[in-house]
Amino acid sequence: MLSRILVLVGAAAVLGSVTVPWVKIEGALPAKLHLGLLGANALPTSRTVSGTDTKVWPIVAGLGAVMAALALLGLARKLLLLLGLATTLAGGGLLYYALHAVDLATQGDTLKHTLAIAALDNSVGAGPILLLAGGLCVLVGALIP
């Protein structure tokens, strides 16, 4: 029973992660900043990128729904283990990207990079942390007999 509760909590966290902010970019830059991994653009003014602003939100939401359905039905423990591991890795990667969004979006262009580092600041929203925590809950729930 504990394993199902953990998987359901994890699935709810994964589903909820698409509705909250992932990264916030503040400052002024005279050009648009493309956040490649997130598939969103930061405009010259402050911008908060939520999960629904990205191209991957249907995949993340679908993944959460599949995990919840599998937990409710008590099926596919190995699949839940694999999905939990993949979600944990994706959440960790997203957290790293959100922490370094300005740096990663401007690498390769020295002038733009220098201006962006001086003029912009980025902070992590709750989305990557929620995705990472949800993946860990599903992973641990799938491991508990």
N, C-alpha and C positions, 0 to 999 in steps of 0.2 A: 504494500500500500504506500509506503514511504517513497518508493521508486516512482510510482505514478504521480504522486504529488510533486516531487522534484521535477519530473519531466513536464508536467502541466505548468508549473511556475516558470520553468525555462522557456517553454513555448510561448507563454504570455509575455515574457520579457522580450523575446525575439519579435513577436508581433508588435509590441509597444515601441520597440526601438525605431520603427519607421516613422512614428508620429512626433518624435521629439527632435530637438536640434542635434546635429552631428558635429558641426563646426561653426564658429562665428569668427568672421574676419572684420576687424575694425581698422579704421584709418582712411586716408585718402590716397588714391593712386590715379594718375591721369588716364589709365587704360583699363580695359577689362582683364581680369585675371581668371584664366580657365583652370578649374580644379579637375584635372583629367580623370582621376580615379572616381571621383564623386559624380562626374558628368554634369557639373553645374558651373555657372560663371559668377564670379564676385564682381559686382559693379564698382565704380569708383568711390562709392560710399560704403558704409557698413553693410554687411550681408550675413545673415544666418542661413546656413544650409541645413535643412531637415532631411530626413530620409525620403520623404515624398517629393523632394526637389531633385532627386537623383534618378538615374535610369534603372537602378537595381531594386527599387522598393517592391515591385511586384514579386520578385524572386524571394526576397527576405520575408515578405508577408506570407507567401505561399509555403515557404519552408517552415515557418512557425505554425501555420495551419496543419500541415502534414504531421509535424511532431505532436501537436495536440491530439489529432485524430488517432495516431498510432498509440499514444498513451491511454486515451479513453478506451480504445478497443483492446489494449493489452497485447499488441502484436509487434513483431519485428524488432526485438530487442537489439539485434546486431545492427540493423539499419539505424535505429535511434542512436546507438553508440557511434556509428559513422557520421550521422548528421550532427550529433553533439560535438564531435571532434572537429568537423569541418566548420561549424559555426563558431567554435572557440577560436580556431585559427583565423577565420575571417574577421571576427571581432577584434582580435589582437592586431591584425594588419590594419584594420580601419582606425583603431586607436592610435597606432603609430603614424598613420597618414594624417589624421586630424591634428595630432601634436605638431607636425611639421608641414602643414598644408602649404603655407606661403613659400617655404624653402623649396619644397618639391615641385610646386607649380612653376617656379621661375628658374629652376636650374637649367643651365645651358646658355642662358642669355645674361652675361655678366652685368650689363647696365641695368636691366630690368630687375635682376636679382638684388643688386645693391640698393636700388630705389625701394623695392618691395620690403626688404628687411628693415630699412630705415623708416618707412612710412606705414607699414602694416603690422598688425598684431593678430594672431589667431589664438583662439581658445577652444577647448574641446567641450562639446555639449554632452548631454546624458546618453545620446544614442549609441555611440561606440561602447560605452561602459555597460549599458543595458544589453547590447548584443553579446558582448564577451561574457557577462554574468549569466545570461540565458543559455549560451552554449555550454558553459561549465555546469549549470544545473542539469541540463539534458544529459551531458556526458556522465556525471556522477549518478544521476537517476538510472541510466542504462546499465551502470556497473553494479548497482545494488541488486542482489537477488530477490 
